[in-house]
Amino acid sequence: MSQFFETLMVICFGISWPTSILKSYTAKTAKGKSPLFLSFIMVGYLCGIISKIAADKITYVFIFYVINLLMVSIDFGLYFRNKKLDARSKAV
């Protein structure tokens, strides 16, 4: 039962990332994004993944941690792309 609720927690956290990725991609600006916040989220998901591996409890919940980490990583990458776009627009 605890894995069910853990899965729901990770899914609920993960629901927002596709929206954030789309916003980052279409906005083409880094304004309003915090790389520190994204870093903390990534570290949190990494800790969840490491915890599952260390406890030898790799279940279906594990994939949700990986998916969320991947989505946050994409958003983080878009932050750096958008930061370059911001710099270019200031230079013009």
C-alpha positions as CSV (number, residue, x, y, z in Angstrom):
1,M,0.0,0.0,0.0
2,S,2.9,2.4,0.8
3,Q,4.2,2.0,-2.8
4,F,0.8,3.0,-4.1
5,F,0.9,6.3,-2.2
6,E,4.5,6.8,-3.1
7,T,3.6,6.4,-6.7
8,L,0.7,8.8,-6.4
9,M,3.1,11.4,-4.8
10,V,5.7,11.1,-7.6
11,I,3.0,11.2,-10.3
12,C,1.4,14.3,-8.7
13,F,4.8,16.0,-8.6
14,G,5.5,14.9,-12.2
15,I,2.2,16.2,-13.7
16,S,3.5,19.8,-13.7
17,W,6.8,19.1,-15.6
18,P,5.3,18.7,-19.1
19,T,3.6,22.1,-18.7
20,S,6.8,23.7,-17.4
21,I,8.8,22.2,-20.3
22,L,6.2,23.5,-22.9
23,K,6.3,26.9,-21.3
24,S,10.1,27.0,-21.3
25,Y,10.2,25.9,-24.9
26,T,7.7,28.4,-26.2
27,A,8.6,31.4,-24.0
28,K,12.2,31.3,-25.2
29,T,13.3,33.2,-22.1
30,A,14.9,32.2,-18.8
31,K,13.1,34.9,-16.9
32,G,11.1,33.5,-14.1
33,K,13.1,30.2,-13.9
34,S,15.4,29.3,-11.1
35,P,18.3,27.0,-11.8
36,L,18.8,26.6,-8.1
37,F,15.2,25.3,-7.7
38,L,15.6,23.0,-10.6
39,S,18.9,21.7,-9.2
40,F,17.3,20.9,-5.8
41,I,14.4,19.0,-7.6
42,M,16.9,17.0,-9.6
43,V,18.9,16.1,-6.5
44,G,15.7,15.1,-4.8
45,Y,14.8,12.7,-7.6
46,L,18.3,11.4,-7.7
47,C,18.1,10.7,-4.0
48,G,14.9,8.8,-4.5
49,I,16.5,6.7,-7.3
50,I,19.6,6.0,-5.2
51,S,17.4,5.1,-2.2
52,K,15.5,2.5,-4.3
53,I,18.7,1.0,-5.6
54,A,20.4,1.0,-2.2
55,A,17.4,-0.7,-0.6
56,D,17.2,-3.2,-3.5
57,K,13.5,-2.2,-3.8
58,I,13.3,-1.4,-7.5
59,T,9.6,-1.6,-8.2
60,Y,7.3,0.2,-10.6
61,V,7.7,3.4,-8.6
62,F,11.3,3.6,-9.7
63,I,10.3,4.4,-13.3
64,F,8.3,7.4,-12.2
65,Y,11.4,8.8,-10.4
66,V,13.4,8.3,-13.6
67,I,10.7,9.9,-15.8
68,N,10.4,12.9,-13.5
69,L,14.2,13.3,-13.4
70,L,14.3,13.2,-17.2
71,M,11.6,15.9,-17.4
72,V,13.3,18.2,-14.9
73,S,16.6,17.7,-16.8
74,I,14.9,18.7,-20.1
75,D,13.5,21.8,-18.4
76,F,17.0,22.6,-16.9
77,G,18.5,22.2,-20.4
78,L,15.9,24.6,-21.8
79,Y,16.8,27.1,-19.1
80,F,20.4,27.3,-20.5
81,R,19.1,27.5,-24.0
82,N,16.8,30.3,-23.1
83,K,19.5,32.1,-21.2
84,K,21.6,32.1,-24.4
85,L,18.5,33.5,-26.3
86,D,18.1,36.2,-23.7
87,A,21.8,37.2,-24.1
88,R,21.4,37.3,-27.9
89,S,18.3,39.5,-27.7
90,K,20.1,42.0,-25.4
91,A,23.1,42.1,-27.7
92,V,21.0,43.1,-30.7
